[in-house]
Amino acid sequence: MPCKDTLLKGLSLITEENLLHLRRFLTKAAYDNDLVTGRSIALDFHMRDFTGDDVSLKNIGKGPSPKRKICFPGFRPHLAWDVDTGAPLSLEFRNGTARATTTFKQFIRELLPMTLSDQNVEHVYLDSEYTAQKVWLFIVDPQDGLGADLTMCIKQNKAVKKHIATFLETDFEWLFYDENHTYSNSTFSIPIQ
């Protein structure tokens, strides 16, 4: 006869491999039912502080906390969603010590190409957490990576700051957007090597 903790005991038997299989199944089902296209994907990787007890018991690592400006216990949700439909593709939670640059390739290889029926990803949008050029190269490389175009917010990257400084020295025109924002009539490319 079931007791109050039967469900919890059953959930405790789920392995990492079971979860990966379920995530792949859900992503493929979304693709098969035309809920996602997989052509344009956006990825984000954030630090979420953990303020509960038993940090070491729960194996919660420490990472740089944007809110506290120090290393703090937390976890990192890694999100992928379909830009064309606005539907989520996948979500996983990593230990607070994980970094976007070291988990990105594994996240993509485990979930996206296989579960989207080898659909070619055409464009990837990244947030500023993905600052390593090896991530950028993996996205644009048609041989060993996705072979996709890349758009990202990379205002904090040192190499990018050099390109921005060089661009600001060129002759371009600022255009009005609204009371708080202007933009340039020109763009510049960043070489990925």
C-alpha positions, 0 to 999 in steps of 0.5 A: 500500500502506498504511503506518504513518501512513495512519490518521493522515493520513486522520484529519487530513483530517476538518474541523470541519464533518465533526465537527459533522455526525457529532455531529449524526448520533450525537445524532439516532441516539440519539434515534431509537433511544430512548436519549435523550428530550431533554426534560430535559438537563443541561449542564456546562463545565469547565476541564481543565489541559494540562501537556504541551509545545507549548502554542502549537503545539497552539493551547491557550488559557489560562483560569482553572484551578480547581486552580491558582488562576491562568490556565493552559493548558488546554481546556474540555469542554462536556458535554450529557446526557439526565437522563431516561436518563442517556445523553450527548447531546454533547461538544465540546472548546473552547479554554481561553480559551472561556467558557460564557456565550459558547459556550452558545447556539451549542452548543445551536443547533448540536446539540440542537433540530435533532438531536432532531427539534425535540423541545421541551426542557422542563427544563435543568439547569446548573452554576455556570459559566453565570452570565450572565443572558443564558444563563438568558434564552435557556433560559426565553425561548419566542420566541428560546430554548428555552422551558424551565424552568431549575434550576441551581447558582449559588452564586457569582453576585453577583445570586443572593447578594443573593436568598439574603441576602434569603431568609435574612432571612425566617421559614423553618425549617431541616430536618435532612437528615444530619449535614452538611446541612440545608435550608429548608422554603421556596424562592424564585424568582430573576427572570430579566430 
